[in-house]
Amino acid sequence: MNPESTNDLRVGDRAIDMQIIQGLRELGGEDEPELLAELIGIFLEDAPQRMKDITEGLEHGDLARIERGAHTLKSSSANIGALGLSDLCRRIVECARTSRPQELPDLCVASARALATASTELREIEA
């Protein structure tokens, strides 16, 4: 399993799918133009905690904590357009559920890197 294989989920040179961002903008519309910024803010606040759950779970061999953190981050990253990160988290969940911890370190490193890239892009969009 190659954690780098998620590059195909990037849209062009971006970690964030701008079609999803546009959909979120349209969802807010004229009535709630601040919706996108609020959703980005929530993601940027919560995602590091979910990543901490994953990494600390890995350090302590706590597969249940890894699975919970990755499952939550998988969903929230997909909702905000970070599809590569979402796919990495899906793979982490699968490894945790099937007791394949040997694959987790590489996936965790790749997911932390994907989160950093996605967060940078979301801050640019939010600004």
Residue pairs with C-beta under 8 A, 6 or more apart in sequence:
1 91
1 103
1 106
1 107
3 88
3 91
3 106
3 107
3 109
3 110
3 111
4 110
6 84
6 87
6 88
6 110
6 114
7 84
9 83
9 84
9 87
10 83
10 84
11 17
11 18
11 19
11 83
14 121
15 82
15 84
15 85
15 114
15 117
15 118
15 121
16 80
16 81
16 82
16 118
16 121
16 122
16 125
17 81
17 82
17 83
18 81
19 81
20 79
20 80
20 81
20 83
21 36
21 80
21 81
21 125
24 35
24 36
24 39
24 80
24 81
25 35
25 36
27 35
28 34
28 35
28 36
36 125
36 126
37 126
39 79
39 80
40 80
40 122
40 123
40 125
40 126
41 126
43 76
43 77
43 79
43 80
43 122
44 119
44 122
44 123
44 126
46 72
46 76
47 73
47 76
47 77
47 115
47 119
48 115
50 69
50 70
50 72
50 73
50 76
51 69
51 73
51 111
51 112
51 115
52 69
53 65
53 66
53 68
53 69
53 72
54 65
54 66
54 69
54 70
54 73
54 92
54 108
54 111
55 108
55 112
56 62
56 65
57 63
57 64
57 65
57 66
57 69
58 66
58 101
58 104
58 105
58 108
61 101
63 96
63 97
63 99
63 101
64 96
66 92
66 96
66 104
67 92
67 93
67 96
67 97
70 89
70 90
70 92
70 93
70 96
70 111
71 89
71 93
73 85
73 86
73 89
73 111
73 115
74 86
74 89
74 90
74 92
74 93
75 86
77 83
77 85
77 86
77 89
77 115
77 118
78 86
80 118
80 122
82 114
82 115
82 118
82 122
84 114
84 118
85 111
85 114
85 115
85 118
88 107
88 110
88 111
88 114
89 111
91 103
91 107
92 104
92 107
92 108
92 111
94 100
95 101
95 103
95 104
95 107
96 104
